């Protein structure tokens, strides 16, 4: 993620103090731990760097849910439809029995 002016200043100061490689390590460790804030340009996405972790967690949970839904739909598609026999007079159970035909 691109650094802000504040981030560039802090990073260059740390690189002067600790050396180029170690300064960069210290800078990003401090940023990740939350000791320094506002050093990267996360505002264009609509959230601050402190909110980035919950967003990543939410994205991973959405991906997991999508995977579960896909698996459910695949299992459902593999099921064979139940062969339903049409109802006839013989296999129906009416609430009132049919009257006997006259003359029979």
N, C-alpha and C positions, 0 to 999 in steps of 0.2 A: 504494500500500500504506500502511496507517495507520502512523504513527510511534509509537515507544515513548516513555516518559517521557524517557529519555536522548536520543532523537532530537529531541524537542521542545525540550529545554534547549539542545542544541548549535545547532539551527536558529535559535532566538531570539537566542542569543549572536552568531551570525554575522550575523544581520540587524541587530543593534544596531551591530556593528562596521563592516559594509560597506554598510548600507542595505537596505531591504526586498527589492528585486529582485536586486541583486548578491549579497546574503547567501544568498538561496535558491539562486542559481546555484552559488555556492561550496559550499554544503552538499551539494547533489545531485551535484556533480562529485566532491567528496571521498568521498561514499558510493559512487558508481559505481566510483571508482578503487580503493576498498578501504582508504582511509586511516582511515575511521571505520567501525566495525562495530556491530551490535546496535542500530541506529537505527530499523529498520523491523520490523514485526511479521510476520516470515516464519516464526516458530517454529510457528504454528498449522498450517502445511502439512506439518510434519514435516522441514523442512530449513532450513539457515541461508542467509543471503544469499550466502555464498561458494559454496554448492552450487547456487544458482539457475541459473547459466549452464550447467552440465552438464545440468541437467534440461531447460532450454529446447532445448539441442542434441539431446538424446535424443528429445524430442517432435517436433522437426522431422524427425529421421531416421525416426521411426515414420510420420509423415505421408508422407514420400517413399516409404517401403517400401509403404505402403498404396496409393499411387497406382500404383506399378509393378505390384503384384499385380492391381489392377483392370484395368490395361491388358492384362496377360497373359491374364486371364480373358475380356476382350472379344475379343482375337485368337483365343483358343481356341474361343469360341462361334461365330465367323464361319467356322471350318473346316467343310467339308462332310464328312459321314461317308463313309467308303469303302464302296462297294457290294461286299459279300462274297458270292461265289457259293457256293451249297451244294456240299458235296463229293459227288461221284458216283464210281462205280466207275472211270470212265474217267480222271478227273483226279487220282485218288489214286495215290500211289507207295508201294505196300506194300513192306515189307522182303523179303517172299518173294512171288514171282509166283504168281498163281492157277493152280491145276492146270487142264489142259485137260479139257473135259467128255468123258466116254467116248462113244464112238460118233460123234464128230464130226470 
